[in-house]
Amino acid sequence: MRVVSGRFRGTRLDAVSGDKTRPTTDKVKEAMFSMITPYLNGGEVLDLYAGTGGLSIEAVSRGMAHATLVDRQFQAIKVIQNNIEKTHDIAAFTVIKSPAKQALEKFALARQQFDLVFLDPPYAKETLRGDMRYMAENQLLAPQAIILVESDDDANLPQEDQNFMIIQQKHYGITVVTIYRYQAND
C-alpha cells in the first residue's frame, strides 16, 4: 500500500497483519478518490474504522486539513501511528483507540463536526445505518458533508432519505463504494 497522490505521494504504508482489517487496494482507493476529489478542499476528516489509516492519510495528502482516525484494535492503532509518522506531519492527525459508538458519543459531547467521513466497518459487522443516523441526529456532520462508504454486495446500505443523497455508487468485484452527501434538515 502507498499514498497515491498529493503531498505524501509515494509514501509506503504498513498493513495490519492478520485478517482483522481489510486494507483498501490501491486500485479501489484511486477510484474512490477520483470520485471525491472535488470535495477535498480543507476541513475535517473522520475515519471511523481506520484500519491502517490509509484513507485518511490519502485525504490529508490531497488537501484536507486534519483527520481523526478511530479504531478499536491495539495492533491497528500501532500501524496507524507508524503510517502517520511517515508523513512527517503528525499534527494533521488525531488517533483514538475506541469502539466506533463510543467515539461518536465523545464527538457529539464535544460538538465536533466533520466534512468528510470514511465508513469502512468490518463487512460482517455492518453498522452503517446506525452510524449515519447517529451522526445526523447529533450534528456531527458539517453542512454538505461527504460520507464515503466501503462495503460488500450484501451490505444493507442506507438508501437516500431526507438526510442523505447518494452522489455516486460503483462496484469493484465484491467491494461497493457509495458516496453520500449530507443534507441537513433545518
Secondary structure, DSSP 8 states (H G I E B T S, - for coil): -B--SSTTTT-B----SSSS-----HHHHHHHHHHHGGG-SS-EEEETT-TTSHHHHHHHHTT-SEEEEEES-HHHHHHHHHHHHTTT-GGGEEEEES-HHHHHHHHHHTT--EEEEEE---GGG--HHHHHHHHHHTT-EEEEEEEEEEEETT-------SSEEEEEEEEETTEEEEEEEE----
